[in-house]
Amino acid sequence: MKGSSLNTHLGSITINNEVIAQYAGTVAVECFGIVGMAGVSVKDGLVRLLKKDNITRGINVSVENNKLVLDFHVIVAYGVSINAVAENLTSNVKYKVEEFMGVKVEKINIFVEGVRVID
């Protein structure tokens, strides 16, 4: 099991990376300007919008020096500032994941895979 470990006075706590990705993805989708997470097919080079039950496929979680590194593959709304969306996503996810996990977020990488018009 790949996960992040916390050592406390009561023992060790290991959290699966899938749980971290699910929580971070839920926070990300709530951010202004984010349409959803993107699934990228390396074989075909196609990008598709992921449904809420597959949200973790658009997020990679890794641990470096006991700190989290999160990679987001997102689709943004047409007409919004990508820079503003990225800053909003970074600050919201960093704050909420650190509060939820108790582990520092070292880096958040955002890959904009597409733009969609929202109805």
FENLINPE-V848468 format. One record per residue. N is the residue number from 1. RES is the residue in three letters. PHI is phi in radians with two decimals (none if undefined). PSI is psi in radians with two decimals (* if undefined). D_CENTER is the distance of its C-alpha to the mean C-alpha in Angstrom with 2 decimals. Layout:
BEGIN
n->N res->RES phi->PHI psi->PSI d_center->D_CENTER
n->N res->RES phi->PHI psi->PSI d_center->D_CENTER
END
This chain:
BEGIN
n->1 res->MET phi->none psi->2.20 d_center->19.22
n->2 res->LYS phi->-1.51 psi->2.27 d_center->16.40
n->3 res->GLY phi->-2.88 psi->3.07 d_center->15.25
n->4 res->SER phi->-1.81 psi->2.38 d_center->15.34
n->5 res->SER phi->-1.94 psi->2.44 d_center->18.80
n->6 res->LEU phi->-2.09 psi->2.34 d_center->20.24
n->7 res->ASN phi->-1.84 psi->2.14 d_center->23.97
n->8 res->THR phi->-2.09 psi->3.10 d_center->25.77
n->9 res->HIS phi->-1.19 psi->-0.30 d_center->29.47
n->10 res->LEU phi->-1.65 psi->-0.23 d_center->29.37
n->11 res->GLY phi->2.51 psi->-2.82 d_center->27.76
n->12 res->SER phi->-1.81 psi->2.44 d_center->24.58
n->13 res->ILE phi->-2.10 psi->2.21 d_center->21.40
n->14 res->THR phi->-2.02 psi->2.23 d_center->19.02
n->15 res->ILE phi->-2.00 psi->2.16 d_center->15.64
n->16 res->ASN phi->-1.08 psi->2.45 d_center->14.39
n->17 res->ASN phi->-1.07 psi->-0.47 d_center->11.09
n->18 res->GLU phi->-1.13 psi->-0.63 d_center->10.76
n->19 res->VAL phi->-1.17 psi->-0.74 d_center->11.12
n->20 res->ILE phi->-1.10 psi->-0.78 d_center->8.45
n->21 res->ALA phi->-1.11 psi->-0.70 d_center->5.92
n->22 res->GLN phi->-1.10 psi->-0.79 d_center->7.95
n->23 res->TYR phi->-1.17 psi->-0.82 d_center->8.05
n->24 res->ALA phi->-1.09 psi->-0.67 d_center->4.62
n->25 res->GLY phi->-1.16 psi->-0.68 d_center->4.70
n->26 res->THR phi->-1.12 psi->-0.73 d_center->8.16
n->27 res->VAL phi->-1.14 psi->-0.74 d_center->7.91
n->28 res->ALA phi->-1.10 psi->-0.74 d_center->6.20
n->29 res->VAL phi->-1.16 psi->-0.44 d_center->8.95
n->30 res->GLU phi->-1.34 psi->-0.23 d_center->11.45
n->31 res->CYS phi->-1.28 psi->2.53 d_center->11.30
n->32 res->PHE phi->-1.08 psi->2.33 d_center->14.41
n->33 res->GLY phi->1.60 psi->-0.17 d_center->14.52
n->34 res->ILE phi->-1.62 psi->2.10 d_center->11.49
n->35 res->VAL phi->-1.40 psi->-0.71 d_center->13.28
n->36 res->GLY phi->3.02 psi->-3.08 d_center->10.60
n->37 res->MET phi->-1.54 psi->2.64 d_center->8.41
n->38 res->ALA phi->-1.91 psi->2.39 d_center->10.75
n->39 res->GLY phi->-1.80 psi->2.17 d_center->12.46
n->40 res->VAL phi->-1.90 psi->2.18 d_center->14.52
n->41 res->SER phi->-1.61 psi->1.94 d_center->17.85
n->42 res->VAL phi->-1.15 psi->-0.64 d_center->19.11
n->43 res->LYS phi->-1.10 psi->-0.84 d_center->22.54
n->44 res->ASP phi->-1.70 psi->-0.31 d_center->23.06
n->45 res->GLY phi->1.28 psi->0.34 d_center->20.78
n->46 res->LEU phi->-1.65 psi->2.57 d_center->19.76
n->47 res->VAL phi->-2.03 psi->2.34 d_center->16.61
n->48 res->ARG phi->-2.37 psi->2.64 d_center->16.22
n->49 res->LEU phi->-1.33 psi->2.20 d_center->14.40
n->50 res->LEU phi->-1.51 psi->2.51 d_center->12.94
n->51 res->LYS phi->-1.35 psi->2.90 d_center->14.41
n->52 res->LYS phi->-1.04 psi->-0.53 d_center->12.90
n->53 res->ASP phi->-1.35 psi->-0.24 d_center->14.18
n->54 res->ASN phi->-1.97 psi->0.37 d_center->12.42
n->55 res->ILE phi->-1.04 psi->-0.50 d_center->8.91
n->56 res->THR phi->-1.26 psi->-0.27 d_center->7.78
n->57 res->ARG phi->-1.21 psi->-0.36 d_center->9.58
n->58 res->GLY phi->-1.60 psi->0.12 d_center->7.27
n->59 res->ILE phi->-2.29 psi->2.32 d_center->4.80
n->60 res->ASN phi->-1.96 psi->2.31 d_center->7.12
n->61 res->VAL phi->-2.04 psi->2.25 d_center->7.87
n->62 res->SER phi->-2.41 psi->2.82 d_center->11.19
n->63 res->VAL phi->-2.11 psi->2.18 d_center->13.66
n->64 res->GLU phi->-2.24 psi->2.14 d_center->16.11
n->65 res->ASN phi->0.95 psi->0.77 d_center->19.01
n->66 res->ASN phi->1.06 psi->0.43 d_center->17.69
n->67 res->LYS phi->-2.26 psi->2.59 d_center->14.62
n->68 res->LEU phi->-1.45 psi->2.51 d_center->10.94
n->69 res->VAL phi->-2.15 psi->2.13 d_center->9.46
n->70 res->LEU phi->-2.01 psi->2.28 d_center->5.78
n->71 res->ASP phi->-1.97 psi->2.13 d_center->5.96
n->72 res->PHE phi->-1.92 psi->2.29 d_center->4.54
n->73 res->HIS phi->-1.91 psi->1.90 d_center->7.70
n->74 res->VAL phi->-2.15 psi->2.82 d_center->8.71
n->75 res->ILE phi->-2.04 psi->2.21 d_center->12.19
n->76 res->VAL phi->-1.81 psi->2.82 d_center->13.71
n->77 res->ALA phi->-1.33 psi->2.51 d_center->16.91
n->78 res->TYR phi->-1.17 psi->2.36 d_center->20.18
n->79 res->GLY phi->1.64 psi->-0.05 d_center->22.02
n->80 res->VAL phi->-1.76 psi->2.74 d_center->19.42
n->81 res->SER phi->-1.28 psi->2.08 d_center->19.00
n->82 res->ILE phi->-1.11 psi->-0.64 d_center->16.02
n->83 res->ASN phi->-1.09 psi->-0.78 d_center->16.48
n->84 res->ALA phi->-1.13 psi->-0.70 d_center->16.53
n->85 res->VAL phi->-1.12 psi->-0.75 d_center->13.40
n->86 res->ALA phi->-1.13 psi->-0.74 d_center->11.52
n->87 res->GLU phi->-1.13 psi->-0.73 d_center->13.29
n->88 res->ASN phi->-1.11 psi->-0.81 d_center->12.62
n->89 res->LEU phi->-1.06 psi->-0.82 d_center->8.82
n->90 res->THR phi->-1.06 psi->-0.85 d_center->9.16
n->91 res->SER phi->-1.19 psi->-0.75 d_center->11.82
n->92 res->ASN phi->-1.12 psi->-0.84 d_center->10.63
n->93 res->VAL phi->-1.15 psi->-0.77 d_center->7.39
n->94 res->LYS phi->-1.02 psi->-0.87 d_center->9.69
n->95 res->TYR phi->-1.09 psi->-0.88 d_center->12.52
n->96 res->LYS phi->-1.25 psi->-0.64 d_center->11.39
n->97 res->VAL phi->-1.22 psi->-0.73 d_center->9.64
n->98 res->GLU phi->-1.12 psi->-0.67 d_center->12.77
n->99 res->GLU phi->-1.17 psi->-0.73 d_center->15.00
n->100 res->PHE phi->-1.24 psi->-0.76 d_center->13.86
n->101 res->MET phi->-1.58 psi->-0.61 d_center->13.84
n->102 res->GLY phi->1.40 psi->0.26 d_center->16.50
n->103 res->VAL phi->-2.12 psi->2.43 d_center->14.99
n->104 res->LYS phi->-1.22 psi->2.51 d_center->14.40
n->105 res->VAL phi->-1.68 psi->2.02 d_center->11.29
n->106 res->GLU phi->-1.31 psi->-0.82 d_center->13.07
n->107 res->LYS phi->-2.66 psi->2.51 d_center->10.97
n->108 res->ILE phi->-2.18 psi->2.05 d_center->7.90
n->109 res->ASN phi->-1.80 psi->2.29 d_center->8.67
n->110 res->ILE phi->-2.06 psi->2.15 d_center->8.31
n->111 res->PHE phi->-1.96 psi->1.95 d_center->10.36
n->112 res->VAL phi->-1.45 psi->1.95 d_center->12.13
n->113 res->GLU phi->-1.68 psi->-0.22 d_center->13.59
n->114 res->GLY phi->-3.07 psi->2.97 d_center->15.80
n->115 res->VAL phi->-2.24 psi->2.36 d_center->17.42
n->116 res->ARG phi->-2.27 psi->2.57 d_center->18.78
n->117 res->VAL phi->-1.48 psi->2.29 d_center->21.53
n->118 res->ILE phi->-1.65 psi->2.31 d_center->20.97
n->119 res->ASP phi->-1.30 psi->* d_center->24.14
END
